[in-house]
Every structure is written in structure tokens, then in C-alpha cells.
Amino acid sequence: MKTYIPKTNEVEKKWYLVDAKGKILGRLASKVAQILLGKGKPKFTPHLDQGDYVVVINCDKVVLSGKKADKKTYYHYTGYPGGLKKEVFSKKIKENPKEVFTIAVKGMLPHNRLGRKILSKLFVYQDDKHPHQAQKPEVVKL
């Protein structure tokens, strides 16, 4: 017997809509990452992109548990000596909430070319309006 490997063009890709209002950031990001990877599908293959598209709305209303809102820090190094930049979650969520959610999901995907390709199927929006009505996204309760 040979192992069946599904082709990428054989897989049916769906669109899902996730409302992040009042949800905990890490728990929601892990569920979204599983949908993007296609882990819930019976023909899941880790080295192929077989996941679905995800549209996340209200990403600015995501919360953290405990005192993490004041303590969680995002780091960025510019490449220059002394170029370490720090930003606290409470400040970053006000300035760029899309990036906060994208960083959380990106950390839960493979760190290679496939992970970057999978991340391109994530669409994050600050309010509840999005331009993907034509794809008829299915609402997911997480």
C-alpha cells in the first residue's frame, strides 16, 4: 500500500469569519492558526497548504487575561547598535491592532516559506466591516 498525498488543487478552500470582540488574544489566535493550517480536515498534510481563508473582525477589541495588558512587551531590533525598540501591548493595540493579532497568529504557524504563504490567507480588520462579502464567509463561534 502507498500513502495517499492529496494535491493542493484537490482541496476545497472555504472562507470563515471570526469576531474577536471580547475574546482572549492567544486562545483566539491558536484557533485561527488551526483553521489556516487545515488541521481540522481529514486529509491534513503538514507540508502542504490545505487550510482555509480567515477574516477576523473587531481585532481592536481583543483582550488579555490578568495584568498582561500592561506587562506584555513587543520587541523589534532595527539592526543598528542600540536599535532595540520596545512597545507595551496597551499602547500597540491602540496604534496598530491589526499587527498585534497578526503577530500572535504568525508565531503559531511554521517559520518558513509555507508559513508565510499560509499567513497571506489571514485578513484582519479593525471594525466589523470587511470587503469579503462576495466570498460568503461562514461565521465561526470560537
Secondary structure by P-SEA (a helix, b strand, c coil): cbbbbbccccbbbbbbbbbcccccaaaaaaaaaaaaacccccccccccccbbbbbbcccccccccccccccbbbbbbccccccbbbbcaaaaaaccaaaaaaaaaaaaccccaaaaaaaaabbbbccccccccccbbbbbcc
